[in-house]
Amino acid sequence: MGALFVGLSSLVKEMKADAVILNGENAAGGFGISVSDYQSMKSMGADVITSGNHIWQKEEIYPILDSSEDILRPLNYPDPCIGHGYTVRKKNGFSFAVINVQGRVMMSPIDDPVKRVEKVLRDIQKETKLIFVDFHAEDTLEKEAFAFALDGAVTAVAGTHTHVQTADEKILPKGTAYITDLGLTGVTDAVIGSDPAKSIERQLTQLPMKSEVASGPAHIQGVVIEADAVTGKAISIERFTR
């Protein structure tokens, strides 16, 4: 959270960002989001906060998940489920949508992510063509297949969950921007944000030890996407590390 607090405002100014989308599911010491985390991210300039399988770690956030549409849980959790899986926001004279969805390979066997997104797309497209998807998933094959399934129907598919930034950012044939994983906002010399010594000990002993957030110099990673507001097609995608 420290790296985000120090760097986000300057990044927004540097990149002249019209909208800011953050995945914040690990903000609370590596697991979940607290109410104070949510408030801090909003104060830093986040327009929409997405999440993933760790969103359920902190019960204090549940009322906000239900009452606010600027913090999302994955759309494809079975109904009934608290919270919102997508939102349409208005800012600076334009509208944009954010969809949060979770994969199933090596993760919980929840509803089909492609079918759940397709179910809501028609209503979203009536309001805006700018549609950004956070696909929170473990498996690269699943992420790539998901993106191609939605190519041309959404502006961008950005993968999260594995905490390691990939170098495969591209525009798919029908105009959707894609990257397998946005990367990590956290300590640079760490094991997906965790203390290396504790991570090594877990591997050597195979005991269910709790991860500990690492300390030290940190960075922010993500992507900047430029898109046509009329067609919803992506123009460019560029990854960054600061």
N, C-alpha and C positions, 0 to 999 in steps of 0.2 A: 504493500500500500504506500510505503514511503516513496518508492520510485515513481509511482503514479502521481502522487501528490506534488512532487517536485517538478516532474517533467510534462505532465499532460497539458497544462495551460499554454506553455511555450510551444508545444507541438501543434496545438490547434491553431495558434497564430501563424506559425511558420508555414504550415500546410494549407492555411486558409480553408479549414474544414467547415463545410456547411452543416454537417451533422456528425455526431460522435456516438459510436456504438461500442460498448465494453462488455467483455465476458467477465463477470465478477464472482463466479461461483466458489473461488478459492480465497476470497478476500479475508476471511476470518481465520487467520493463522493457518491457512492451507485447506480449510474445510468449511464450506458454506459461506453465508453472508449474514452479518449481524445488522441490526437496524442502523447502528452508527456507521458501518461500512457503506450501506446504501446511501445514507445522507451525505457522507463524504464524497462518494463518487458523483452524486448529483451536483454537489457544490463545485467539484472540479471541472464540470462541463459535460458530463455524460448525458446524452439525450435518452438513450435506451440502454438498460443493463440486461444482458442475457446470462444464461446459466447452463446447468447440466445436471448430472446425476448427484452432485453434492449439494444442490439447492435445498435439500430436505434436512441438512445437518443441524441447522439452527431454527428451532420452532418459533423463535421470536419474530422471524421474518414472515411467517405465514399470513398474518393479517394484512401486511403490506402487499404480499403477492396477490391477495384477493381484491384489495381495494385500489391498487395502482396499476396502470397499464404501461408504465415506463420501466418495470422490472418483470422479466419473463421467466417461465419455467418451460421445459420442452413440451411442445404441442402434442406429441404423440403418447403422453401418459394416458392410460385409459380413463374414460369418463365414468363417473364424475370425479373430477380432480380440482383442487383449489388452484387459483391462479389463472394466468393468461399465457397462451402459447404464441400469440402474435399481437402486434399493435400497429396502428397507423397513426403517425404523428404529423403535425403541421408546424413548420418553422420557416421563417424568412420568406413567406409567400409560396412555399411548395410543400407537398405532402410526400412522405416516404413511409414504407412499411418495413418492419423487422419481424422475421419468423425465427423462432428458436425450436430446434428439433434434435432428437437424440438417436444415435445409431443402436443397432441390436447385436452386432457381432462382438462377442466377448464382453457383452454388457447385458443389462436386464432385458428380457424378452417382451418388450412393450409393443405398442401398435406399429404397423408398417409406416415408416417415416415418409416415404414417397406418397402413399395414398392419403395420409393425413394432410400433407401439404396441398396436394391437388384438390382436396375437398374444400379448402378455404381460399384457394387462389382466385376463383371467379369473383367472390365478394371483394377481395382485396383489390383486384385489378379494376374494379369500378371506381375506386377511390384514388389509386395511384399506379403508375407503371414502375416506379422505383421500389424494388422489393429486394431486401437483403436478408440472406439466410445464414444463421449460425448453425452449422451441423456439428453437433457435439458427439464425436464418435472415435472409436479406437482403431478401426481397421481402415487402411489406406484404400483397399479395393472397394469397400463399401462407400467410402467418401467419394471416390472418383465416379463410381456408378451412379450414386445419388445425384451428383452434379450434372452428369450427362443426361439423366432422366428429366431434369428440370431446365436444361439448356434452352434458352430463348424465352422461357416463361418467367424467369426471375433475373434480377440485375446481377446478383453475385451470390456465390456459395463460399463461405469461409469456414474451414474446419477448425475445431478447437478440441481440447481434451488431452492431447498427448504432450503438450507443453514444449515441443521442440519445433522451431520454425523451419518450414520446408522451403526449398528453392524452386518450386514448380508453379509459381504464379503465372497465369495465362488467361487469355480470352478464348472461350470455347467457340466452336464453329457458328453457333446461332446467337452469340453475343453475351453470354453469361461469363462474368469474371470468376476465377476459381483459384484457391490455394488450399492445399491439404491441411496445413496447420498454421495458424497465425503466429504461434510461438509463445513466449513467456514474458510476463512482466514480473520481475523478481530478481533475486541474486544471480549474478552471472556465473560464478564458480560454485555450482550446486547441481544436485541431481533432481531435475524437474522442479527446482525451487526448494528442495529439502537438503538438510545437512548431509554432506557426503559421508562422514564417518558413521552416522546412524544408518544410512542407506547401505553401506558396505556391510555393516554388522548384520543387517536383516538378510542380505544375500548369503552371507557365510553361515549363519545359524538357521535360516529359514523359520525363525520365530516371528509371530505376529506383532512385531514392535510398531509402535506408533511413530510415524514420520515427524520430524521436527523441522520447522522452517529455518533455512540457513540465514546467516547474517553476513554482511559485507557489501561491496559495491554492486549496484544493481542496474538493470536496463529495462527499457520498455520496447516491446516488439508488437508489430501489427502490419496492417496494409492500408494504403490510401487508394481509394477507388474513385475514378472519375466516370460519370455516366450522363447519358442524354435523358433529361427529365421528361421529354415528350414520348420517346420510344421505350424508355426503360433499359436500353442496351448499354452495356459497359463500354467505355472508350479506352480505359487503361486501368491497370492494377500494378501497384508498386509496393514491395515489402520494405520495411524499415526496422532498424535497431538503433536506439538512442540510449 
